[in-house]
Amino acid sequence: MCTTKSAAVVFDGTQNLFNWVQDFALELHNAAVAERRYAETGVRLCQEVLAQFRDEDELFVLNFRADLGEFHFLAAQHKDGERVLLELIRDHPGRAAGYARLADILGYGPTPNSEPIDLLRAQELIERALARPVNDAAQYDLETRLADLREHARKWQNQLTS
């Protein structure tokens, strides 16, 4: 059972397993923003989904790998989160997900009202993605992300100097 479709025969839910597992990851993410313990559950979920459904379509796997990186950051496992997202960029340099997710976390922090981790690196990641260029840049609105990061960096610098 290496795809959600093949595992559907043992899944007793009200929707298909493909959608359910993605919805569950989203709910865990929302909960993890408020409580770290849910992030650790999210890490386990993503690891198990990726191990079990290794033949699932590329976008499904790509998104779960990106979720895994973000869950690590939410669990205060920053090195692991960065490693996962950098591996995603390495393995899929023509896709925006790894660049955008890591840049968002570095630029704004893992949760709302967090301090930036590294605004300069966040901007560099988006610039690198735009320079490739990635195939789905418009889908992730990379130009706007870069402009927003630059403005955020300017405001953050002003806050630090005042």
Buried (B, 14 or more C-beta within 10 A) or exposed (E): BEBBBEBBEEBEEEEEBBEBBBEBBEEBBEBBBEEBEBBBBBBEBBEEBBEBBEEBEEEBBBBBBBBBBBBBBBBEBBEBBBEBBBBBBEEBBEBBBBBBBBBBBBBBBBBEEEEBBBBEBBBBBBBBBBEEEBEBBEEBEBEEBBEBBBEBBEEBEEEEEE
